[in-house]
Amino acid sequence: MKRAYKTEIELTSDQAEKVNQTIGVCRYVYNLYLKTNQELYVKEKKFMSGFDFSKWLNNVYTKENDPWIKKVSSKAVKQAIMNGDKAFRSFFEGKAKRPRFKKKKNQDVKAYFPKNNKTDWTVERHLIKIPTLGWIKLKEFGYIPTMAEVRSGTVSQKAGRYYVSVLCEVPPKEKTINNHDGVGIDLGIKNFAVCSNTEVFRNINLSERIRKLEKSLKRQQRKLSRKYESKKKGGESCYKNIEKQIKIIQKLHARLTHIRKEYVRDVVTRVVKAKPSFITIEDLNIKGLLKNKHLADCVRKQNFYYFRTCLEQKCKQTGIELRIVSRFYPSSKLCSCCGYKKVHLSLSERTFKCDQCGIEIERDFNASLNLKYAMNYTILTIR
């Protein structure tokens, strides 16, 4: 079974310089590939494959223009080209949008380091050997299993910190047979998740810790905006000061992201540890919810898609059946007691009152019970 691990690493100044150079060259080559293909398609209605572009880059382009491209790992550069090739093919097949240029400020480029010999990507409790970089200290000891065989790995940089991601071949876990009752989970904004077993997971974005960080983020963003306005008016705004302010904002964004994702992983772990026989969730229309200007920011912060991805992965590992109900299933409007459908139910009504049997129940808990007992569903993971 293949499993991915990502953790923070500590680099020396020389190693950090190598990583930054490799990431910069990979971003430059990726953008060059997109630009060359766009110009070629406009002129001749042709598409240059990644293999042909790699040969042209090594034999023609680097000799005449930028020889510094060859100073970094050639396989990392080739992987960046193949990523561009994959993006173009997905676009032509209608599977993805048109590929866009990579920007330095987004920090979304990873340096790929292949396994060249047997000693590469050797993992110890507190160290990992990366090709061309050597031994690197891990900040989280024992997280990556030392007995696992690493297939490939990448090094990335985010807000001044460096991370390593490895794909390992690990032995499959024994799947336990769960004889407990199933669980329905209703995701929302007031509470992150309400389960049919009466367990409620609060919305972490309403906590004091997150609110303080968001308030600090707004303050730092206003500070950066003033620097840009001063620069436009011809004032003394140093470029280095702007770069420092951007890094402060990037760190705050990264911290908020880590807190939210860690909370989602904790919720998934607690749900799976209860060992239900099945878990039922709803197929939410996230794109449609984001079009609502009043709820878009709250929906974005909840990380619903990340929750579904983590839950699906955990269910595969533990042998729990994951069911998904259609987004048109009226889980909030149905009575969990008699099955009566309440046609008119506004979002402000937090208590569900059945007009037929007279039961009064909390709205989200009622929806979780309906999801648990739903009969029409699609199975994502099999026990």
N, C-alpha and C positions, 0 to 999 in steps of 0.2 A: 504494500500500500504506500502511495506517495503522499507526503505531507510537507507543507511549507512552514518555515520558521523565520521570524523576523525579530531582530534584537539590536540594541544600540552597541556601538563599538567605540573604543578609544584609539585614536590614531596619533602617531608622531607627526611632527611638522612636515617631514619629507613624505610620509605616506599620504597625508592630507593633500599635499601639493600634487602628488601623482593622481589621486582620485579626482581632484578638481580639474586637472588637465584632461583626464580621460572623459569626464562628464561634459566638459566644454567642447571637446572635439566631436564627441558623439552627437551633441546637439547641433553643432555646425554642419556635420555631414548629413544628418537627417533633414535639416532645412534645405541644404543644397540639393539633396535628392528630390524633395518636393518641388523646389523651384525649377530644376532641370526638366522634370516630367511635365510640369504645367506649361512651360514654354514649348516643349516638344509637342505636346498635345494640341496647342493652339496652332502651331505651324503645319505639322504633318499628320495630325490625328493619330499619333502613335504613342505607345507606352513603353518605357524602358524598364526592363526587369531589374531586380536588385542584383542579380548575378552579373549582368552586362554593365550596370553602373559601377559595381565594385572593380571590374577590370579596367574600365575607363578612368576611374579615380586613381588607381595605382599606376597605370602605365602612361597616362596622358596628363591628367589634371595636376597631380602633386609635383611633377617635374617642372611645370611651367608656372604654377601659382603659389600653392601653399605646401611646401615640403614638411612643415611642422606637423602635418597630420600623421606622418609615419613615426613620430616620436612616442606615441602611445600604443597600447595593445591593438594589433591589427584585427584580432577576433572581436574585440569590443566594438570597433568601428564597423566591421562587417555585420554584427548583430543589429546595430542601429540602422544600417541600410535595409536589412531584411525586415525590420519592424516597419519601415516606411513602405516597403513592397507589400507587406501584409495589409497595411492601412489602405493602400490604393486598391488592392484586389477586393477588399471588403466593401469599399465604396462602389466599385463597378458592379459588384454582385448585388448591391442594394441592401447589404447587411449593416452598414454604418454610414455616418455622414462623411462629408468631404474632409480629408485629413488637413489639419491646420499646422502652422509653424509652431515650433517649441519656443517658449520664452524663458529667459533666464530667471525672471522673478517668480515664475510658477514652480520651479524646482521639481519638475516631473520627469526628468531624464535620469536613467539608471545606467551605471557602468557594469557591463557584463564581463565576467571573468570566467572563461571556460576551464574545464579540467584537462590539463595537458599531460600530466603523469600521475602515478599512483599516490604520490605524497601530497598533491594539491588537495585543498579543501579537507585537510585532516582536522578533526574536531577533538579538542580536549575540554576539560571541565571549565576552564577559564580562558582558553585560547582557541583561535582558529587560524589555519594557514590558507591565505588567499593568494592565488597566482599573481606574480609580479610585485606583490606587496609584502609577502612574507607573513610571519606570525603577528597576529593582532589580538589585543586583549578584549575580551567580552565584558560588558558591564553587568550582565545578568548571568551569574555562574550556574552551569548545569541545565540551562533552558534547552539548548540544542543537545539531543542525545548523542553521547560519544560513540555508541555502537552503531549508529545509523550511517548508511552509505550516502554521501552527498552526490547528487547528480549534476547540479549546476548552481550558480549563485550570482547575485548582483550586489553592488554597493551603491547606496543612494545618500543624498544629503538634503536635510530639511531644517531650516531655521538654525543653521550653525552646528547641527548635530549630524553624525554619520551613522548609518544603519546597514546591516548586512541581512540579506534575504537568501535562504538556501532551500533547495528542494531535495528532500531526503527520501530514501527508500527505507521504510520502517516496517516491521512485522505487524500484521493486522491484529487488532484487539479481539478478544473473545466477546461475541455479542451475547448479552444477557437476555433471557426471556422475561419480559415484564408482564406480570399478571395483574397489575393495578389498573384502575379505571383510567379512561382517556381524559384529556384536558383540552378545553377550548380557550383560545387566547384572543382577546379583543384589544387591538392597539388603538390608542387615542392620544389626545393632546392634554387633557386635564390630568390623566394618569397615563404613564407610558404604556403599561399593559395591565389588564384585569383578567385573571384566570378564573375558570369555572370552579376551581377548588378553593375559592374565596381568597386567594393570594393576590395582593395588589402591589404593583411596582410603581412608585411615584415618578413624577416627571422631574428629572434631575436638573433641567434648565430653570426650574423655579427655586432652586436651592440658593442660599446666600453665597456660597462659594462661586458658583457660575455667574451670578449677578455682579459680584465684585470684579471678576475678570472681564466681563463684558463692559462694565463701566470704565475700567482702566483702558480697554481696547478703544472705546470711543474717544477717550481723552487723547490717547497717543495718535489716533487717526486725524483728529483735529490739529494736533501739533504738526503732523506731516503735511497736512493741507496748507497750513500757514507758511511753511517753508517753501512749498511749490509756488504759492501766490507771491511770496517775496522774490523768488527767482524770476517770475514772469515780469514783474515790475522793474527788474534790473537791480534789485537789492543785493546785499552781500549774503548770499546763501551758498555755503560751501557744499560741493558735491558729496564730500565725505560725510558731512552731517546728515544729509538726506539718506545716504546708504545706511548709516547707523540707525536712523529712525525706522527705516524699512525693516531692518533686522529685528528691532524691538517688536514691531507689529507682527512679523512672521512668527516670532517665539510665542506671542500671546495666542495667535491663531492655532499654532501647533499644540499648545497646552490645552486649549479648549477642546480641540479634536480628540486628543488622547483621553481626556476625562470622559467625554461622551461615549467614545468607543469602548473604553474599559467598562463603563457601566452597562452597556449593551451586552458585552461578553459575560459579565457577572449575572445578568438576568437570564441569559441562555443557559448558563451552567446550573443555576438554581432550579430552573424548570426541568432540565434533563435529569438532574440528580434525584428528583422525585420518582423517577422510573415509571412514567405513565405508559400504557399500552399503545397509545397514539396521541398525537398533538394535531389540532386543527386550527389553522389560521385563515385569514381572509386575504384575497388577492386585491390589494389596495391600488387604486389608480393614482399613483404619486404625481404623475405629470399633470393630471387634472386638478389635484389639490394645490399644486404649486401655482396654478393660474389665478387662484383666489388671493388677491393682494392683502386681505386681512389675516389669512392663515398661512401664507406661503413661508414666512420666516419661522413660525412655530413648527411647521411640518418638516422643514429642512433640518432643523436642529435635532429632531427626534431620531434620525437615522433608521427609518423603517426598513429600507432595502438592505442595509447592513445587518439588521436583526434577522431578516429572513435568510440571508446568506450564511450567517453563523449558525442559525438554528438547523438549517439543512445539513451543514457539515457535521454538526454534533450528532444529529439523528442518524446519519450514515455510520458514524463511528460506533455508536452505542446500540444500533439495531432497533430504533424506535420508528414507527410508521408516522410519516409527516403527511398530513392531508391539507389541501388548499381548496377553499370554497370560492366560487365565482364572485367577482366584484359586484354583480347584480343581485346577489342573495341578500334579502332584507333582514339581516340579523338584528338590527336595532328596532325594527318595526314589528317583529313577530313576538307574540307572547310565549314565553318559555313554558308556561303552565298549560294553556289550552290550544295554542297554535293560532289564535286570532291575529289578523294583520291590521295594524293601525295605520291607515293611509297617510294621515296628516300628523307628522311628528317633527316639530321644529328642533333645531340644535340647542336651543335654550332650555328645553325640557329635560332635566337631568334625572327625573324619576318617571319610569314607565308605568302608566296606569291603564290596565286592560278594561275596555268598555264591556267585555262579555263576562269574564269571570270576576272582575273587580280586584285583581291582585295588584299590589303596588310594590315595585322592585327597582333597584338602582339600574339605570339605563345600560351602563357598560357591562355590569354583571349579567344582566338579561341577555345581552348580545353574546357574551362568552358561552352561556348555556346553550343558546341556539346554535352556535358554531360547533359545540361539542356533539349535539344530537343531529347535526346536518346529515342528510342521506346522500345528497349529490355532491361529489367532491372528486378531486384528482389527487392521486397518490404520487408524491415526489420521491420519497424514500421507502423502501420495502424492508420489513422486519426480517 
